[in-house]
């Protein structure tokens, strides 16, 4: 069954508890946090202290998407804050394999994000260490962008790599997911859809 995660980047920051309760009622399966440092992307969002507080409000899984430089410095911080999944961008890591092994050793799911300009083959050597592949269908750092159509072929390619190697890796898609694009990415093999501004601009949330 395809799962739905909610990215809180576009949520009402004045009342996260109310937002989380509504998303739980809407049967979302988890929460996605874009950790932005102002360097890797030109924006700032979230930190471990906020996540630690929000962890008390729900038992649903948390994915910390580390859109930051030198993520290895901060892995423990977000794991200890209660994140179940840690997503890194391989181009920001000095030693990708080491970081993936470390995340898994902490009983946390390892996830790798693939930016629009990076080919999926970039991570093929790390597949045995990966629990989730996050396909970015927009450029990281900001909400309300247009869906990048080339992401669909990237999802298909990732699915083929996983199947041909007989691996148990989920595929998440993050960026401009709405009623229209969700159908397309599911058809291509997505397992987890990360919804952002599309749900917070609706009347439901």
KOLGUPA-464581 format. One line per 2 residues: number of its first residue (from 1); their letters; for each residue x, y, z of N, C-alpha, C. Coordinates in steps of 0.02 Angstrom, whole numbers. Atoms other than C-alpha are relative to their C-alpha. Example, Ala and Ser with C-alpha at 12.3 -4.5 7.8 and 13.67 -1.06 7.14 Angstrom:
# KOLGUPA-464581
1> AS> 45/-59/0/615/-225/390/45/60/0 ~ -42/-59/-3/684/-53/357/-39/55/37
# end
This chain:
# KOLGUPA-464581
1> XX> 42/-60/0/0/0/0/44/63/0 ~ -37/-63/4/64/173/-46/-13/41/64
3> XX> 6/-40/-61/99/281/107/3/75/-15 ~ 0/-73/7/74/468/131/36/31/60
5> XX> -34/-39/-51/195/577/227/-16/74/-11 ~ 12/-72/6/164/761/263/63/39/16
7> XX> -56/-44/-12/304/887/246/-26/63/35 ~ 26/-56/-40/280/1020/379/32/67/-18
9> XX> -33/-62/20/385/1151/289/-50/56/-15 ~ 51/-50/18/226/1238/228/-57/4/50
11> XX> 53/2/-50/123/1205/384/-1/64/42 ~ 7/-57/-45/60/1337/506/44/-11/62
13> XX> -48/11/-54/208/1350/626/-25/25/67 ~ 26/-27/-63/102/1439/757/-38/-53/40
15> XX> 37/52/-36/10/1277/800/13/-68/-32 ~ -17/64/29/101/1120/747/-42/-57/28
17> XX> 40/53/-30/1/1015/869/-67/-8/-35 ~ 64/2/35/-163/1060/785/9/-30/-70
19> XX> -14/26/67/-86/1023/614/11/-75/3 ~ -14/71/-5/-21/854/670/-63/-40/14
21> XX> 63/35/-15/-189/804/744/-44/-7/-62 ~ 40/3/61/-278/848/581/29/-50/-50
23> XX> -32/46/47/-151/751/477/-9/-72/22 ~ 14/67/-25/-174/600/589/-71/-21/-18
25> XX> 69/16/18/-361/608/560/-8/-12/-75 ~ 2/9/73/-329/620/373/39/-62/-22
27> XX> -32/64/13/-237/453/387/69/5/-34 ~ -69/-3/23/-62/514/347/41/-50/40
29> XX> -39/54/-30/71/384/386/63/24/34 ~ -61/-25/-31/214/496/442/11/73/-16
31> XX> -16/-71/8/295/667/446/71/9/-27 ~ -64/-14/34/436/738/341/24/70/20
33> XX> -28/-63/-23/550/874/406/59/20/-44 ~ -54/-27/41/657/978/288/46/40/45
35> XX> -49/-33/-41/812/1025/386/45/42/-46 ~ -34/-45/46/884/1177/297/48/45/38
37> XX> -52/-35/-37/1047/1261/347/21/67/-29 ~ -18/-63/30/1056/1412/233/64/-2/-41
39> XX> -61/9/40/1211/1342/147/-11/-47/-59 ~ 15/47/54/1165/1186/49/-59/25/-41
41> XX> 55/-35/33/1003/1275/8/-6/69/31 ~ 4/-69/-26/966/1460/28/-66/12/37
43> XX> 60/-5/-41/833/1440/160/16/-32/67 ~ -9/29/-67/818/1393/344/-66/-32/21
45> XX> 61/31/-28/696/1272/425/18/-56/49 ~ -1/54/-50/681/1160/578/69/-10/32
47> XX> -61/23/-34/809/1096/701/-20/-58/46 ~ 12/60/-40/826/948/819/-45/15/61
49> XX> 40/-17/-60/746/1040/967/-74/2/-17 ~ 70/-2/21/585/1072/871/-26/-71/-10
51> XX> 21/69/13/578/891/815/-8/-39/65 ~ 4/34/-66/611/830/992/-65/17/35
53> XX> 64/-21/-30/461/930/1052/-59/-33/-36 ~ 55/28/39/349/870/910/-5/-76/7
55> XX> 0/72/-9/401/691/942/-46/-21/56 ~ 44/15/-57/300/698/1103/-74/-1/-20
57> XX> 70/-9/20/141/733/1004/-29/-58/-41 ~ 25/53/45/131/580/891/49/-58/-1
59> XX> -41/60/6/194/402/871/17/-15/-73 ~ -13/13/71/197/414/680/74/12/-17
61> XX> -71/-7/18/368/399/594/19/71/-21 ~ -29/-64/20/477/553/570/58/-13/-48
63> XX> -56/3/47/592/574/420/35/68/3 ~ -40/-61/1/730/703/443/38/4/-65
65> XX> -32/-9/66/780/762/269/54/53/9 ~ -56/-44/-16/953/837/298/25/35/-63
67> XX> -22/-41/57/970/969/164/51/50/26 ~ -52/-38/-35/1129/1029/246/69/-23/-21
69> XX> -69/20/11/1317/1028/226/26/-39/60 ~ -31/40/-53/1420/903/327/-52/-33/46
71> XX> 53/30/-41/1269/802/386/25/-48/52 ~ -27/48/-48/1381/677/474/8/29/70
73> XX> -9/-34/-65/1406/805/613/-65/-3/41 ~ 65/-9/-33/1220/808/652/-43/-64/4
75> XX> 40/61/1/1163/627/632/-26/-18/69 ~ 22/18/-68/1159/588/818/-53/47/27
77> XX> 46/-50/-25/1067/749/854/-72/-15/-22 ~ 67/13/26/919/702/743/-25/-70/18
79> XX> 19/67/-22/920/518/788/-25/3/72 ~ 18/-6/-71/914/562/973/-64/42/9
81> XX> 62/-40/-3/773/686/937/-62/-42/-14 ~ 56/45/12/666/538/884/-16/-14/-72
83> XX> 13/13/71/682/527/695/10/-73/-16 ~ -2/71/19/648/354/624/37/-11/-65
85> XX> -32/3/65/719/392/452/46/61/-6 ~ -46/-55/13/872/497/409/16/0/-74
87> XX> -14/-7/72/887/560/230/58/47/-11 ~ -59/-42/15/1054/625/168/6/10/-75
89> XX> -18/-12/70/1110/701/3/72/-23/-8 ~ -67/29/3/1262/598/-49/55/50/-19
91> XX> -51/-48/21/1351/747/-128/23/45/57 ~ -20/-41/-57/1358/831/43/43/-39/50
93> XX> -36/43/-47/1445/685/129/72/-13/-22 ~ -69/16/16/1631/656/139/8/-75/-13
95> XX> -3/72/8/1606/468/156/-72/-27/5 ~ 70/20/3/1433/413/101/-11/-68/33
97> XX> 9/67/-27/1455/229/144/5/0/76 ~ -8/-3/-73/1516/269/319/-62/29/33
99> XX> 59/-31/-30/1366/381/354/-61/-46/-2 ~ 56/46/6/1240/254/290/6/-57/50
101> XX> -11/54/-49/1318/117/396/-14/25/71 ~ 10/-28/-67/1314/230/547/-75/8/16
103> XX> 72/-9/-10/1130/272/525/-33/-67/15 ~ 30/66/-9/1083/88/510/21/-31/67
105> XX> -25/26/-63/1191/44/661/-38/29/59 ~ 39/-33/-51/1082/163/761/-74/-21/-2
107> XX> 69/26/7/925/61/718/-47/53/-30 ~ 38/-52/35/867/201/604/2/-16/-74
109> XX> 2/14/71/814/186/422/43/50/-38 ~ -44/-43/40/941/254/298/-34/18/-66
111> XX> 33/-25/60/878/360/155/47/47/-37 ~ -43/-42/42/967/445/10/-43/41/-47
113> XX> 38/-45/44/897/596/-83/37/10/-66 ~ -27/-11/67/924/616/-270/-29/64/-28
115> XX> 22/-64/27/916/795/-332/-18/-6/-74 ~ 19/2/71/841/834/-504/58/-5/-48
117> XX> -58/-1/45/1014/859/-580/47/-59/9 ~ -43/57/-14/1087/697/-512/-32/-64/-27
119> XX> 26/63/28/1069/530/-601/-6/-52/55 ~ 13/51/-50/1001/383/-504/59/-48/7
121> XX> -58/46/-2/1156/280/-549/54/24/49 ~ -48/-29/-47/1254/395/-433/3/-40/65
123> XX> 2/35/-64/1199/287/-286/1/-76/-7 ~ 7/73/10/1203/113/-363/48/-41/43
125> XX> -48/37/-41/1358/62/-264/-20/-2/74 ~ 21/-3/-70/1270/105/-101/-66/-36/13
127> XX> 67/29/-7/1107/12/-132/-8/-49/58 ~ 9/47/-56/1139/-129/-5/-5/33/68
129> XX> 1/-35/-64/1153/3/131/-59/48/6 ~ 54/-49/3/997/101/84/-68/-33/13
131> XX> 68/23/-13/821/76/153/-52/38/-41 ~ 48/-41/38/738/216/55/38/47/-48
133> XX> -26/-48/49/774/318/-102/-51/56/-5 ~ 44/-58/4/700/493/-100/14/36/-66
135> XX> -6/-34/64/673/559/-276/-27/71/7 ~ 21/-70/-3/667/749/-277/-31/20/-67
137> XX> 34/-21/62/537/805/-405/-6/76/-5 ~ -11/-72/3/577/987/-368/71/11/27
139> XX> -65/-15/-30/738/1074/-317/-7/10/75 ~ 7/-3/-73/772/1063/-130/2/71/27
141> XX> -5/-62/-37/743/1204/-10/-62/44/5 ~ 59/-43/1/577/1286/-55/-61/-39/-23
143> XX> 63/30/21/395/1237/-73/-29/37/-60 ~ 38/-32/54/269/1284/-209/37/4/-66
145> XX> -33/4/65/378/1232/-356/-40/-44/-47 ~ 33/43/49/320/1148/-516/34/-69/-2
147> XX> -24/68/5/338/960/-535/46/-8/-61 ~ -48/12/54/489/908/-639/-16/-67/-32
149> XX> 24/60/34/425/782/-767/52/-54/-8 ~ -53/49/8/594/698/-788/7/-45/61
151> XX> -2/41/-60/573/631/-612/-34/-67/-10 ~ 37/63/11/454/498/-678/46/-54/-27
153> XX> -47/49/26/590/411/-778/50/-20/54 ~ -47/15/-54/704/423/-627/-31/-50/49
155> XX> 35/47/-44/574/333/-521/0/-70/-31 ~ 0/65/35/560/195/-652/69/-32/3
157> XX> -69/25/-1/749/178/-658/18/-26/69 ~ -13/22/-68/760/166/-469/-35/-66/15
159> XX> 38/61/-11/624/34/-465/33/-59/-35 ~ -33/53/38/715/-67/-597/64/-23/36
161> XX> -62/16/-36/879/-59/-500/-15/-41/63 ~ 19/36/-62/793/-116/-340/-22/-71/-15
163> XX> 27/65/18/701/-259/-423/54/-47/-27 ~ -51/42/31/849/-322/-525/52/-24/51
165> XX> -48/19/-52/957/-328/-368/-35/-35/59 ~ 39/36/-51/817/-410/-265/9/32/70
167> XX> -9/-37/-61/827/-275/-132/-66/26/28 ~ 60/-26/-34/699/-212/-6/10/75/15
169> XX> -9/-73/-6/708/-24/-35/-64/35/-23 ~ 59/-39/19/561/95/-36/21/61/-41
171> XX> -12/-61/39/547/242/-156/-49/54/23 ~ 40/-58/-19/486/409/-92/7/53/-54
173> XX> -3/-56/47/444/558/-201/-20/64/36 ~ 9/-62/-37/457/735/-134/2/59/-48
175> XX> 1/-61/40/402/892/-225/-60/6/-46 ~ 59/-14/42/240/960/-299/-46/-60/-7
177> XX> 46/57/1/141/805/-253/-70/24/15 ~ 71/-18/-8/-45/833/-276/-43/-55/-31
179> XX> 47/51/27/-198/740/-341/21/-24/-69 ~ -20/17/69/-131/743/-519/67/-37/-2
181> XX> -67/30/4/54/705/-495/5/-65/41 ~ -3/61/-41/22/573/-361/-15/-62/-41
183> XX> 18/57/42/-61/459/-488/58/-20/-46 ~ -55/13/46/87/475/-607/59/-34/35
185> XX> -58/29/-34/222/436/-478/-16/-70/27 ~ 19/67/-22/125/287/-410/5/-49/-58
187> XX> -4/43/60/112/215/-586/72/-17/-17 ~ -71/12/15/301/231/-601/36/-41/54
189> XX> -29/43/-51/333/137/-439/12/30/68 ~ -10/-32/-65/329/259/-293/-37/-37/55
191> XX> 29/32/-58/295/186/-121/-24/50/52 ~ 16/-51/-49/288/345/-17/-6/67/-35
193> XX> 11/-66/30/216/512/-70/6/52/55 ~ -10/-53/-49/273/668/22/-38/62/-22
195> XX> 43/-57/17/139/802/19/23/61/39 ~ -20/-62/-32/180/983/57/-53/53/-7
197> XX> 44/-59/6/99/1146/5/-69/-17/-26 ~ 66/17/29/-41/1058/-90/-52/-17/53
199> XX> 48/17/-52/-120/994/71/-13/59/47 ~ 10/-56/-47/-93/1151/174/-36/59/-32
201> XX> 39/-52/34/-172/1262/42/-73/-21/-8 ~ 69/24/4/-328/1154/45/-37/18/64
203> XX> 40/-16/-59/-470/1174/170/4/-55/53 ~ -1/56/-47/-435/1006/251/48/10/57
205> X> -52/-4/-51/-276/1048/345/8/73/23
# end
